[in-house]
Amino acid sequence: MRAALFVLAAEWLFASMGATVKWAASSLPFEMLVFARNLAGLLLVSLLAWRVRLPLRPRAGTWRLHLLRAVLGLSAMYCLFIALAHLPLANAVLLKMTAPLFIPLVAMLWLSESPGWRTAFALAIGFVGVAVILRPSGHWEAMAVVGLLGGALIGAAKVSVRRLAQEEPVMRIVFYFALFSTVLSAVPLPWRWQTPQGEEWGLLLALGVFGTAAQLLLTRALQLSRASAIAPLSYSSLLFGALLGYVFWKEVPAPLFWLGAALVVAAGLLVLRRRRVGGTGVGVLNKGDEC
């Protein structure tokens, strides 16, 4: 029960972070928002690494994987922040939640894993849901594709975490993701910097606080319970996103959205269940999700 409450609180904070991104993006460049999110994560992870006296030197031959994981995760973050700025909040949150649909595909191409017919059936259901969500006649279809790309990149990043976890402890993986992502996201700042004014400072602070607190709660939940047992609760962020979208922007998802959402959620749960049965380390995958 404690783990479930921590997950629900974490998903509420992740949805609140998404709402903050959407609000702040109306006046600040999204490059600054991505940097603020990564800087807050780096400060948190550095503190945790210091507390557990984590040896920071990576094992030989893993530098490229650490960098690849950072590039994938950071690219996903850019895509999702752009989607949050332009889409209804619930839609952007749901597109992020398509990541489990891409994990078996990436694992098949990268790690030569066979997904099995049950997983293939679940993926077919999920991508039908994605097609419903994208709605070719909708005015936001281009940005929806950007959000879907973000979900695909999260899936690829999680597979890279799984590959790294064969040689590195999870805390070191998260540390180098935070470090590389902060450095890389600082690169465009000289061209895109805009000095925050008034409430914009508060929005940047809230962005870092919400994301960091959500990470802590999710990590604590994973310490208290099996990831496969609490993973279904992560879909609560869809409801939280819909609620915040309605309260702040009067966004009301269309009936077709809920149909697509039901298909995506059902497919995601089926994939997670199959991966739990197959023993593929869902806990490691979830701990590596920094978006």
VOTIPA-300765 format. One line per 10 residues: number of its first residue (from 1); their letters; for each residue x, y, z of N, C-alpha, C. Coordinates in nm, 3 decimals, padded with zeros to 5 digits. Example, Ala and Ser with C-alpha at 12.3 -4.5 7.8 and 13.67 -1.06 7.14 Angstrom:
REM residues 2
1> as> 01.319,-00.569,00.780,01.230,-00.450,00.780,01.320,-00.330,00.780 ~ 01.285,-00.225,00.708,01.367,-00.106,00.714,01.290,00.003,00.787
END
This chain:
REM residues 291
1> mraalfvlaa> 00.081,-00.119,00.000,00.000,00.000,00.000,00.086,00.126,00.000 ~ 00.193,00.124,00.079,00.282,00.240,00.081,00.345,00.263,-00.056 ~ 00.388,00.155,-00.120,00.448,00.168,-00.253,00.346,00.224,-00.352 ~ 00.222,00.176,-00.343,00.118,00.225,-00.434,00.095,00.374,-00.414 ~ 00.090,00.419,-00.289,00.070,00.561,-00.260,00.187,00.644,-00.311 ~ 00.308,00.592,-00.298,00.425,00.664,-00.348,00.418,00.678,-00.501 ~ 00.375,00.570,-00.569,00.365,00.576,-00.715,00.260,00.679,-00.757 ~ 00.144,00.677,-00.692,00.038,00.772,-00.726,00.085,00.916,-00.703 ~ 00.156,00.938,-00.591,00.208,01.072,-00.565,00.311,01.112,-00.670 ~ 00.396,01.016,-00.709,00.498,01.045,-00.811,00.433,01.079,-00.944
11> ewlfasmgat> 00.328,01.005,-00.982,00.263,01.032,-01.110,00.188,01.165,-01.107 ~ 00.134,01.200,-00.992,00.072,01.333,-00.980,00.177,01.442,-01.000 ~ 00.294,01.423,-00.943,00.401,01.522,-00.958,00.453,01.525,-01.102 ~ 00.464,01.409,-01.167,00.506,01.407,-01.307,00.404,01.482,-01.394 ~ 00.275,01.460,-01.368,00.172,01.532,-01.443,00.179,01.682,-01.412 ~ 00.208,01.716,-01.286,00.223,01.857,-01.250,00.344,01.918,-01.319 ~ 00.452,01.839,-01.332,00.568,01.886,-01.406,00.531,01.913,-01.552 ~ 00.451,01.824,-01.611,00.406,01.845,-01.748,00.325,01.972,-01.761 ~ 00.236,01.997,-01.664,00.157,02.120,-01.666,00.247,02.243,-01.652 ~ 00.351,02.231,-01.569,00.444,02.343,-01.552,00.520,02.371,-01.682
21> vkwaasslpf> 00.561,02.263,-01.749,00.629,02.280,-01.878,00.535,02.352,-01.976 ~ 00.412,02.308,-01.982,00.315,02.368,-02.075,00.295,02.516,-02.044 ~ 00.288,02.549,-01.918,00.268,02.688,-01.874,00.393,02.771,-01.905 ~ 00.508,02.720,-01.867,00.632,02.797,-01.883,00.669,02.813,-02.030 ~ 00.633,02.715,-02.114,00.672,02.720,-02.255,00.605,02.834,-02.331 ~ 00.504,02.895,-02.272,00.439,03.009,-02.338,00.526,03.134,-02.335 ~ 00.628,03.136,-02.247,00.712,03.256,-02.237,00.861,03.226,-02.235 ~ 00.901,03.100,-02.214,01.042,03.064,-02.207,01.075,02.960,-02.314 ~ 01.197,02.966,-02.371,01.237,02.863,-02.468,01.240,02.726,-02.402 ~ 01.196,02.624,-02.476,01.192,02.490,-02.415,01.332,02.437,-02.386
31> emlvfarnla> 01.436,02.490,-02.455,01.574,02.450,-02.423,01.608,02.483,-02.278 ~ 01.560,02.597,-02.229,01.585,02.634,-02.090,01.510,02.541,-01.995 ~ 01.391,02.499,-02.034,01.313,02.409,-01.949,01.380,02.273,-01.940 ~ 01.430,02.223,-02.051,01.500,02.094,-02.050,01.625,02.103,-01.963 ~ 01.699,02.213,-01.975,01.820,02.228,-01.893,01.784,02.233,-01.745 ~ 01.680,02.309,-01.709,01.641,02.318,-01.568,01.603,02.182,-01.513 ~ 01.532,02.102,-01.592,01.494,01.967,-01.547,01.616,01.880,-01.525 ~ 01.711,01.887,-01.616,01.831,01.803,-01.603,01.922,01.850,-01.490 ~ 01.933,01.981,-01.473,02.016,02.032,-01.364,01.962,01.989,-01.228 ~ 01.831,01.996,-01.210,01.771,01.951,-01.085,01.798,01.803,-01.063
41> glllvsllaw> 01.786,01.723,-01.171,01.813,01.580,-01.159,01.958,01.553,-01.123 ~ 02.050,01.630,-01.181,02.192,01.610,-01.152,02.223,01.641,-01.006 ~ 02.164,01.747,-00.953,02.187,01.782,-00.812,02.137,01.671,-00.721 ~ 02.019,01.616,-00.752,01.964,01.507,-00.671,02.051,01.383,-00.677 ~ 02.085,01.341,-00.798,02.162,01.218,-00.814,02.302,01.232,-00.753 ~ 02.361,01.350,-00.766,02.494,01.373,-00.707,02.487,01.358,-00.555 ~ 02.382,01.412,-00.495,02.366,01.399,-00.350,02.349,01.253,-00.310 ~ 02.266,01.179,-00.383,02.246,01.038,-00.351,02.374,00.957,-00.371 ~ 02.448,00.987,-00.479,02.573,00.916,-00.504,02.674,00.943,-00.393 ~ 02.676,01.066,-00.342,02.768,01.101,-00.232,02.728,01.027,-00.104
51> rvrlplrpra> 02.597,01.016,-00.079,02.551,00.951,00.043,02.587,00.803,00.045 ~ 02.579,00.736,-00.071,02.607,00.592,-00.075,02.753,00.565,-00.113 ~ 02.833,00.674,-00.125,02.975,00.662,-00.161,02.994,00.578,-00.288 ~ 02.918,00.616,-00.390,02.922,00.543,-00.516,03.053,00.569,-00.590 ~ 03.129,00.465,-00.627,03.246,00.485,-00.714,03.197,00.532,-00.851 ~ 03.244,00.647,-00.894,03.191,00.707,-01.014,03.260,00.661,-01.142 ~ 03.376,00.600,-01.131,03.447,00.561,-01.251,03.374,00.444,-01.318 ~ 03.329,00.463,-01.443,03.258,00.354,-01.511,03.352,00.243,-01.552 ~ 03.295,00.128,-01.575,03.375,00.015,-01.621,03.426,00.040,-01.763 ~ 03.538,-00.020,-01.794,03.599,-00.002,-01.926,03.502,-00.046,-02.036
61> gtwrlhllra> 03.495,00.035,-02.139,03.414,00.001,-02.254,03.268,00.041,-02.245 ~ 03.227,00.108,-02.134,03.086,00.144,-02.119,03.059,00.292,-02.150 ~ 03.165,00.369,-02.178,03.147,00.512,-02.203,03.049,00.537,-02.317 ~ 03.065,00.463,-02.425,02.979,00.486,-02.541,02.833,00.456,-02.509 ~ 02.810,00.350,-02.429,02.674,00.317,-02.391,02.614,00.424,-02.301 ~ 02.693,00.475,-02.208,02.646,00.584,-02.122,02.607,00.705,-02.207 ~ 02.690,00.739,-02.303,02.663,00.854,-02.388,02.540,00.829,-02.475 ~ 02.528,00.707,-02.529,02.412,00.673,-02.612,02.285,00.683,-02.529 ~ 02.288,00.630,-02.408,02.170,00.637,-02.323,02.132,00.783,-02.296 ~ 02.231,00.870,-02.274,02.204,01.011,-02.249,02.145,01.079,-02.372
71> vlglsamycl> 02.199,01.050,-02.488,02.148,01.111,-02.612,02.004,01.067,-02.637 ~ 01.976,00.939,-02.617,01.840,00.890,-02.637,01.743,00.953,-02.538 ~ 01.781,00.955,-02.411,01.693,01.011,-02.309,01.672,01.160,-02.326 ~ 01.779,01.232,-02.359,01.768,01.376,-02.378,01.684,01.408,-02.502 ~ 01.703,01.334,-02.608,01.622,01.355,-02.729,01.474,01.331,-02.699 ~ 01.446,01.227,-02.620,01.308,01.200,-02.580,01.252,01.316,-02.500 ~ 01.334,01.372,-02.412,01.289,01.484,-02.329,01.255,01.605,-02.414 ~ 01.338,01.635,-02.513,01.310,01.746,-02.602,01.177,01.723,-02.675 ~ 01.159,01.602,-02.729,01.035,01.572,-02.801,00.913,01.589,-02.711 ~ 00.922,01.537,-02.590,00.807,01.540,-02.501,00.779,01.681,-02.450
81> fialahlpla> 00.883,01.760,-02.427,00.860,01.898,-02.383,00.797,01.979,-02.495 ~ 00.839,01.955,-02.618,00.777,02.024,-02.732,00.630,01.983,-02.743 ~ 00.603,01.853,-02.727,00.465,01.805,-02.733,00.381,01.866,-02.622 ~ 00.437,01.875,-02.502,00.364,01.935,-02.390,00.329,02.080,-02.418 ~ 00.417,02.150,-02.488,00.393,02.292,-02.517,00.281,02.312,-02.618 ~ 00.258,02.213,-02.705,00.167,02.235,-02.818,00.041,02.148,-02.816 ~ 00.039,02.044,-02.735,-00.075,01.952,-02.734,-00.156,01.969,-02.606 ~ -00.282,01.924,-02.607,-00.354,01.911,-02.480,-00.273,01.823,-02.385 ~ -00.275,01.857,-02.257,-00.187,01.792,-02.160,-00.209,01.641,-02.156 ~ -00.333,01.596,-02.157,-00.361,01.452,-02.151,-00.303,01.380,-02.272
91> navllkmtap> -00.311,01.443,-02.390,-00.257,01.381,-02.511,-00.106,01.363,-02.502 ~ -00.036,01.467,-02.455,00.109,01.460,-02.443,00.151,01.354,-02.342 ~ 00.078,01.347,-02.230,00.108,01.247,-02.128,00.088,01.106,-02.184 ~ -00.020,01.087,-02.259,-00.048,00.955,-02.314,00.058,00.913,-02.415 ~ 00.104,01.006,-02.498,00.205,00.971,-02.597,00.336,00.930,-02.531 ~ 00.368,00.989,-02.416,00.485,00.944,-02.341,00.465,00.800,-02.294 ~ 00.342,00.764,-02.262,00.313,00.631,-02.209,00.313,00.523,-02.316 ~ 00.340,00.558,-02.440,00.354,00.456,-02.545,00.490,00.387,-02.538 ~ 00.579,00.433,-02.452,00.715,00.376,-02.445,00.716,00.224,-02.432 ~ 00.632,00.161,-02.346,00.637,00.015,-02.336,00.608,-00.057,-02.467
101> lfiplvamlw> 00.537,00.010,-02.559,00.508,-00.054,-02.687,00.633,-00.066,-02.774 ~ 00.728,00.024,-02.753,00.848,00.025,-02.836,00.961,-00.061,-02.778 ~ 00.954,-00.091,-02.647,01.063,-00.167,-02.584,01.083,-00.303,-02.651 ~ 00.976,-00.384,-02.673,01.000,-00.514,-02.740,01.056,-00.499,-02.880 ~ 01.015,-00.395,-02.953,01.065,-00.376,-03.089,01.213,-00.341,-03.088 ~ 01.252,-00.250,-02.998,01.393,-00.213,-02.989,01.476,-00.331,-02.941 ~ 01.424,-00.406,-02.842,01.496,-00.523,-02.791,01.513,-00.629,-02.899 ~ 01.413,-00.641,-02.987,01.423,-00.737,-03.097,01.534,-00.697,-03.194 ~ 01.541,-00.568,-03.226,01.640,-00.521,-03.324,01.780,-00.513,-03.263 ~ 01.789,-00.473,-03.136,01.919,-00.449,-03.073,01.972,-00.573,-03.004
111> lsespgwrta> 01.886,-00.639,-02.925,01.931,-00.752,-02.844,01.890,-00.887,-02.902 ~ 01.831,-00.885,-03.020,01.789,-01.009,-03.089,01.693,-01.092,-03.005 ~ 01.602,-01.026,-02.932,01.503,-01.096,-02.853,01.377,-01.118,-02.937 ~ 01.318,-01.234,-02.923,01.193,-01.263,-02.991,01.076,-01.222,-02.903 ~ 00.988,-01.135,-02.951,00.880,-01.087,-02.864,00.772,-01.190,-02.834 ~ 00.755,-01.291,-02.918,00.649,-01.389,-02.895,00.516,-01.339,-02.951 ~ 00.426,-01.431,-02.977,00.301,-01.392,-03.043,00.210,-01.313,-02.951 ~ 00.212,-01.340,-02.820,00.126,-01.265,-02.728,00.169,-01.119,-02.721 ~ 00.301,-01.097,-02.715,00.350,-00.960,-02.715,00.318,-00.891,-02.847 ~ 00.333,-00.965,-02.958,00.301,-00.908,-03.089,00.153,-00.868,-03.096
121> falaigfvgv> 00.066,-00.950,-03.037,-00.076,-00.918,-03.034,-00.102,-00.792,-02.951 ~ -00.033,-00.783,-02.836,-00.048,-00.664,-02.752,-00.001,-00.539,-02.826 ~ 00.110,-00.550,-02.898,00.162,-00.435,-02.972,00.064,-00.393,-03.082 ~ 00.002,-00.490,-03.147,-00.096,-00.457,-03.251,-00.211,-00.377,-03.191 ~ -00.260,-00.420,-03.074,-00.367,-00.346,-03.006,-00.320,-00.204,-02.974 ~ -00.198,-00.194,-02.920,-00.146,-00.063,-02.881,-00.132,00.033,-02.997 ~ -00.083,-00.016,-03.109,-00.062,00.074,-03.222,-00.193,00.110,-03.292 ~ -00.295,00.025,-03.279,-00.428,00.067,-03.323,-00.475,00.185,-03.237 ~ -00.449,00.176,-03.106,-00.481,00.287,-03.018,-00.405,00.413,-03.054 ~ -00.278,00.399,-03.090,-00.198,00.514,-03.132,-00.258,00.577,-03.257
131> avilrpsghw> -00.302,00.494,-03.352,-00.362,00.546,-03.475,-00.489,00.625,-03.444 ~ -00.566,00.577,-03.347,-00.687,00.648,-03.308,-00.651,00.784,-03.246 ~ -00.546,00.784,-03.164,-00.504,00.907,-03.097,-00.452,01.010,-03.196 ~ -00.375,00.964,-03.294,-00.314,01.056,-03.390,-00.419,01.126,-03.476 ~ -00.530,01.061,-03.502,-00.640,01.121,-03.577,-00.591,01.207,-03.693 ~ -00.568,01.149,-03.810,-00.514,01.226,-03.922,-00.586,01.356,-03.951 ~ -00.714,01.367,-03.916,-00.787,01.490,-03.944,-00.771,01.594,-03.833 ~ -00.707,01.559,-03.722,-00.690,01.652,-03.610,-00.589,01.761,-03.642 ~ -00.607,01.878,-03.579,-00.519,01.990,-03.609,-00.384,01.979,-03.540 ~ -00.371,01.882,-03.448,-00.245,01.872,-03.375,-00.164,01.749,-03.417
141> eamavvgllg> -00.192,01.693,-03.532,-00.131,01.566,-03.570,00.022,01.574,-03.580 ~ 00.079,01.685,-03.631,00.225,01.694,-03.646,00.293,01.687,-03.510 ~ 00.243,01.762,-03.414,00.303,01.760,-03.281,00.277,01.627,-03.211 ~ 00.167,01.560,-03.245,00.142,01.428,-03.189,00.249,01.330,-03.235 ~ 00.293,01.343,-03.359,00.400,01.257,-03.409,00.530,01.285,-03.333 ~ 00.555,01.412,-03.301,00.673,01.446,-03.220,00.664,01.379,-03.083 ~ 00.545,01.385,-03.021,00.527,01.319,-02.892,00.543,01.169,-02.902 ~ 00.493,01.110,-03.010,00.509,00.966,-03.029,00.656,00.929,-03.048 ~ 00.730,01.013,-03.119,00.874,00.992,-03.132,00.941,00.995,-02.995 ~ 00.894,01.085,-02.908,00.947,01.087,-02.772,00.923,00.956,-02.700
151> galigaakvs> 00.803,00.899,-02.715,00.776,00.768,-02.654,00.867,00.660,-02.708 ~ 00.891,00.662,-02.840,00.981,00.563,-02.900,01.123,00.578,-02.847 ~ 01.168,00.702,-02.830,01.303,00.726,-02.779,01.316,00.684,-02.633 ~ 01.209,00.702,-02.555,01.211,00.652,-02.417,01.225,00.500,-02.417 ~ 01.151,00.434,-02.505,01.163,00.288,-02.515,01.305,00.246,-02.549 ~ 01.368,00.314,-02.645,01.506,00.283,-02.681,01.600,00.311,-02.565 ~ 01.575,00.421,-02.492,01.661,00.455,-02.377,01.651,00.347,-02.270 ~ 01.531,00.294,-02.248,01.514,00.191,-02.146,01.587,00.062,-02.184 ~ 01.586,00.030,-02.312,01.660,-00.088,-02.356,01.810,-00.065,-02.338 ~ 01.857,00.057,-02.363,02.000,00.085,-02.341,02.035,00.075,-02.193
161> vrrlaqeepv> 01.941,00.114,-02.106,01.963,00.097,-01.961,01.977,-00.051,-01.928 ~ 01.892,-00.132,-01.988,01.899,-00.276,-01.961,02.032,-00.333,-02.007 ~ 02.079,-00.286,-02.122,02.210,-00.332,-02.172,02.321,-00.286,-02.079 ~ 02.313,-00.162,-02.033,02.415,-00.110,-01.942,02.412,-00.182,-01.807 ~ 02.293,-00.218,-01.762,02.279,-00.280,-01.630,02.349,-00.416,-01.621 ~ 02.385,-00.472,-01.734,02.461,-00.596,-01.732,02.604,-00.573,-01.683 ~ 02.650,-00.449,-01.687,02.789,-00.419,-01.649,02.801,-00.309,-01.543 ~ 02.697,-00.227,-01.526,02.706,-00.113,-01.437,02.593,-00.115,-01.334 ~ 02.615,-00.063,-01.210,02.505,-00.048,-01.115,02.409,00.062,-01.162 ~ 02.284,00.048,-01.122,02.181,00.140,-01.170,02.212,00.284,-01.129
171> mrivfyfalf> 02.261,00.305,-01.007,02.289,00.441,-00.961,02.393,00.509,-01.049 ~ 02.493,00.435,-01.093,02.596,00.494,-01.180,02.537,00.527,-01.317 ~ 02.446,00.442,-01.366,02.380,00.468,-01.494,02.301,00.599,-01.485 ~ 02.226,00.615,-01.376,02.144,00.735,-01.360,02.233,00.858,-01.344 ~ 02.345,00.843,-01.271,02.435,00.957,-01.251,02.491,01.007,-01.384 ~ 02.539,00.916,-01.466,02.599,00.960,-01.593,02.494,01.010,-01.690 ~ 02.372,00.958,-01.681,02.265,01.016,-01.762,02.241,01.161,-01.722 ~ 02.232,01.185,-01.591,02.208,01.321,-01.543,02.324,01.414,-01.580 ~ 02.446,01.364,-01.566,02.563,01.447,-01.597,02.569,01.481,-01.745 ~ 02.563,01.380,-01.831,02.574,01.404,-01.974,02.456,01.487,-02.025
181> stvlsavplp> 02.336,01.460,-01.974,02.218,01.534,-02.020,02.225,01.681,-01.981 ~ 02.276,01.707,-01.860,02.290,01.846,-01.818,02.392,01.920,-01.906 ~ 02.504,01.856,-01.932,02.607,01.918,-02.016,02.556,01.940,-02.157 ~ 02.494,01.838,-02.215,02.445,01.850,-02.353,02.332,01.951,-02.366 ~ 02.243,01.955,-02.266,02.131,02.049,-02.274,02.175,02.193,-02.250 ~ 02.299,02.212,-02.196,02.352,02.347,-02.178,02.410,02.405,-02.307 ~ 02.436,02.319,-02.405,02.500,02.365,-02.530,02.421,02.474,-02.601 ~ 02.287,02.460,-02.618,02.214,02.566,-02.691,02.183,02.690,-02.608 ~ 02.214,02.692,-02.479,02.175,02.804,-02.394,02.234,02.939,-02.438 ~ 02.360,02.947,-02.482,02.411,03.078,-02.525,02.328,03.142,-02.636
191> wrwqtpqgee> 02.261,03.061,-02.718,02.179,03.115,-02.827,02.034,03.129,-02.787 ~ 01.990,03.049,-02.690,01.847,03.047,-02.656,01.816,03.103,-02.517 ~ 01.918,03.152,-02.447,01.896,03.202,-02.311,01.807,03.324,-02.311 ~ 01.714,03.324,-02.219,01.626,03.439,-02.198,01.611,03.457,-02.048 ~ 01.658,03.567,-01.996,01.657,03.587,-01.851,01.514,03.581,-01.799 ~ 01.484,03.487,-01.709,01.347,03.476,-01.656,01.306,03.601,-01.580 ~ 01.178,03.630,-01.586,01.121,03.746,-01.518,01.012,03.700,-01.421 ~ 01.013,03.756,-01.303,00.904,03.735,-01.209,00.869,03.589,-01.186 ~ 00.745,03.552,-01.224,00.696,03.417,-01.198,00.770,03.311,-01.278 ~ 00.843,03.351,-01.382,00.916,03.252,-01.462,01.022,03.182,-01.379
201> wglllalgvf> 01.085,03.254,-01.285,01.179,03.189,-01.194,01.108,03.082,-01.111 ~ 00.988,03.114,-01.067,00.910,03.017,-00.990,00.873,02.896,-01.070 ~ 00.842,02.916,-01.199,00.808,02.803,-01.285,00.928,02.711,-01.305 ~ 01.047,02.770,-01.326,01.167,02.688,-01.341,01.196,02.610,-01.213 ~ 01.178,02.677,-01.098,01.199,02.609,-00.970,01.098,02.496,-00.952 ~ 00.971,02.524,-00.983,00.867,02.422,-00.969,00.895,02.304,-01.061 ~ 00.942,02.332,-01.181,00.976,02.225,-01.275,01.079,02.131,-01.215 ~ 01.185,02.187,-01.159,01.289,02.104,-01.097,01.239,02.030,-00.974 ~ 01.160,02.100,-00.889,01.111,02.039,-00.765,01.015,01.925,-00.796 ~ 00.920,01.947,-00.888,00.823,01.842,-00.921,00.893,01.719,-00.977
211> gtaaqllltr> 00.982,01.740,-01.073,01.050,01.627,-01.135,01.138,01.551,-01.037 ~ 01.212,01.627,-00.953,01.303,01.564,-00.857,01.226,01.488,-00.749 ~ 01.120,01.551,-00.695,01.040,01.485,-00.593,00.974,01.359,-00.649 ~ 00.927,01.365,-00.773,00.866,01.247,-00.835,00.967,01.133,-00.848 ~ 01.090,01.168,-00.887,01.195,01.066,-00.895,01.218,00.999,-00.761 ~ 01.226,01.079,-00.654,01.250,01.024,-00.521,01.137,00.930,-00.479 ~ 01.013,00.972,-00.501,00.899,00.890,-00.462,00.895,00.760,-00.542 ~ 00.922,00.769,-00.672,00.919,00.649,-00.754,01.030,00.552,-00.715 ~ 01.149,00.606,-00.685,01.259,00.521,-00.641,01.225,00.452,-00.510 ~ 01.162,00.527,-00.417,01.123,00.468,-00.290,01.019,00.358,-00.310
221> alqlsrasai> 00.925,00.380,-00.401,00.824,00.279,-00.429,00.887,00.152,-00.482 ~ 00.988,00.168,-00.568,01.055,00.051,-00.625,01.138,-00.024,-00.520 ~ 01.175,00.045,-00.413,01.245,-00.022,-00.304,01.149,-00.103,-00.217 ~ 01.021,-00.062,-00.215,00.923,-00.125,-00.128,00.847,-00.239,-00.194 ~ 00.843,-00.241,-00.327,00.761,-00.340,-00.396,00.823,-00.375,-00.530 ~ 00.781,-00.490,-00.584,00.824,-00.529,-00.717,00.771,-00.430,-00.820 ~ 00.856,-00.395,-00.915,00.815,-00.300,-01.018,00.695,-00.350,-01.096 ~ 00.691,-00.482,-01.122,00.581,-00.536,-01.200,00.447,-00.524,-01.127 ~ 00.453,-00.515,-00.993,00.329,-00.505,-00.915,00.273,-00.363,-00.915 ~ 00.361,-00.265,-00.922,00.315,-00.126,-00.913,00.315,-00.054,-01.048
231> aplsyssllf> 00.373,-00.116,-01.151,00.380,-00.051,-01.282,00.243,-00.008,-01.335 ~ 00.135,-00.089,-01.319,00.006,-00.044,-01.372,-00.040,00.091,-01.317 ~ 00.002,00.125,-01.195,-00.039,00.252,-01.135,00.024,00.372,-01.206 ~ 00.129,00.348,-01.284,00.193,00.459,-01.354,00.100,00.521,-01.457 ~ -00.002,00.446,-01.499,-00.097,00.500,-01.596,-00.194,00.599,-01.533 ~ -00.189,00.613,-01.402,-00.272,00.715,-01.337,-00.235,00.856,-01.381 ~ -00.112,00.873,-01.432,-00.072,01.006,-01.478,-00.161,01.056,-01.591 ~ -00.223,00.964,-01.666,-00.314,01.004,-01.772,-00.435,01.076,-01.714 ~ -00.491,01.020,-01.607,-00.606,01.085,-01.542,-00.565,01.217,-01.479 ~ -00.448,01.220,-01.416,-00.401,01.344,-01.356,-00.378,01.451,-01.463
241> gallgyvfwk> -00.321,01.409,-01.576,-00.298,01.503,-01.685,-00.428,01.558,-01.739 ~ -00.528,01.471,-01.755,-00.659,01.516,-01.804,-00.721,01.614,-01.706 ~ -00.708,01.586,-01.575,-00.764,01.675,-01.473,-00.696,01.812,-01.476 ~ -00.564,01.814,-01.479,-00.492,01.942,-01.480,-00.518,02.018,-01.610 ~ -00.527,01.945,-01.721,-00.557,02.010,-01.848,-00.693,02.079,-01.845 ~ -00.791,02.015,-01.781,-00.924,02.074,-01.772,-00.925,02.195,-01.678 ~ -00.859,02.180,-01.563,-00.861,02.288,-01.464,-00.794,02.414,-01.516 ~ -00.677,02.400,-01.581,-00.599,02.518,-01.620,-00.626,02.566,-01.762 ~ -00.662,02.474,-01.853,-00.678,02.514,-01.993,-00.815,02.475,-02.051 ~ -00.903,02.424,-01.966,-01.037,02.384,-02.010,-01.032,02.284,-02.125
251> evpaplfwlg> -00.933,02.196,-02.121,-00.918,02.094,-02.224,-01.007,01.973,-02.190 ~ -01.089,01.934,-02.284,-01.176,01.817,-02.265,-01.142,01.715,-02.373 ~ -01.079,01.603,-02.337,-01.044,01.502,-02.439,-01.167,01.450,-02.511 ~ -01.153,01.429,-02.641,-01.263,01.377,-02.723,-01.288,01.229,-02.689 ~ -01.408,01.178,-02.716,-01.437,01.036,-02.690,-01.338,00.941,-02.758 ~ -01.294,00.975,-02.882,-01.197,00.891,-02.951,-01.065,00.885,-02.876 ~ -01.030,00.993,-02.807,-00.907,00.993,-02.728,-00.913,00.884,-02.621 ~ -01.026,00.874,-02.552,-01.036,00.776,-02.444,-01.036,00.633,-02.500 ~ -01.091,00.615,-02.620,-01.083,00.483,-02.684,-00.938,00.448,-02.714 ~ -00.866,00.541,-02.775,-00.724,00.517,-02.803,-00.645,00.495,-02.676
261> aalvvaagll> -00.676,00.574,-02.572,-00.605,00.560,-02.445,-00.628,00.422,-02.385 ~ -00.753,00.373,-02.390,-00.784,00.240,-02.335,-00.704,00.133,-02.407 ~ -00.692,00.144,-02.540,-00.615,00.045,-02.616,-00.467,00.051,-02.582 ~ -00.412,00.173,-02.571,-00.270,00.188,-02.540,-00.240,00.136,-02.399 ~ -00.324,00.170,-02.302,-00.303,00.124,-02.164,-00.314,-00.028,-02.156 ~ -00.416,-00.084,-02.221,-00.432,-00.231,-02.219,-00.310,-00.298,-02.280 ~ -00.263,-00.246,-02.393,-00.146,-00.304,-02.457,-00.023,-00.291,-02.370 ~ -00.006,-00.173,-02.307,00.110,-00.154,-02.220,00.110,-00.250,-02.103 ~ -00.006,-00.273,-02.043,-00.014,-00.367,-01.931,00.015,-00.510,-01.976 ~ -00.033,-00.546,-02.094,-00.004,-00.680,-02.147,00.145,-00.698,-02.172
271> vlrrrrvggt> 00.209,-00.596,-02.228,00.353,-00.604,-02.253,00.429,-00.615,-02.122 ~ 00.391,-00.533,-02.022,00.459,-00.539,-01.893,00.440,-00.675,-01.828 ~ 00.321,-00.732,-01.841,00.296,-00.863,-01.782,00.381,-00.970,-01.849 ~ 00.389,-00.964,-01.982,00.471,-01.063,-02.053,00.617,-01.048,-02.017 ~ 00.663,-00.924,-01.999,00.804,-00.902,-01.966,00.832,-00.945,-01.823 ~ 00.732,-00.934,-01.735,00.750,-00.984,-01.599,00.763,-01.135,-01.600 ~ 00.674,-01.201,-01.676,00.680,-01.347,-01.684,00.812,-01.392,-01.743 ~ 00.861,-01.315,-01.842,00.987,-01.352,-01.907,01.110,-01.316,-01.828 ~ 01.092,-01.242,-01.717,01.205,-01.208,-01.632,01.304,-01.114,-01.696 ~ 01.256,-01.006,-01.756,01.345,-00.918,-01.830,01.384,-00.793,-01.755
281> gvgvlnkgde> 01.358,-00.790,-01.627,01.412,-00.680,-01.549,01.338,-00.549,-01.566 ~ 01.206,-00.552,-01.544,01.127,-00.431,-01.557,01.172,-00.326,-01.457 ~ 01.215,-00.370,-01.338,01.259,-00.275,-01.237,01.373,-00.190,-01.286 ~ 01.471,-00.252,-01.351,01.584,-00.176,-01.404,01.538,-00.079,-01.510 ~ 01.444,-00.123,-01.595,01.395,-00.035,-01.700,01.325,00.085,-01.640 ~ 01.242,00.063,-01.538,01.170,00.175,-01.480,01.263,00.271,-01.408 ~ 01.365,00.219,-01.340,01.456,00.307,-01.269,01.539,00.392,-01.365 ~ 01.550,00.348,-01.489,01.628,00.426,-01.583,01.549,00.532,-01.655 ~ 01.418,00.545,-01.624,01.335,00.640,-01.694,01.346,00.775,-01.626 ~ 01.411,00.872,-01.692,01.433,01.002,-01.630,01.343,01.111,-01.686
291> c> 01.256,01.076,-01.780,01.176,01.181,-01.843,01.056,01.220,-01.759
END
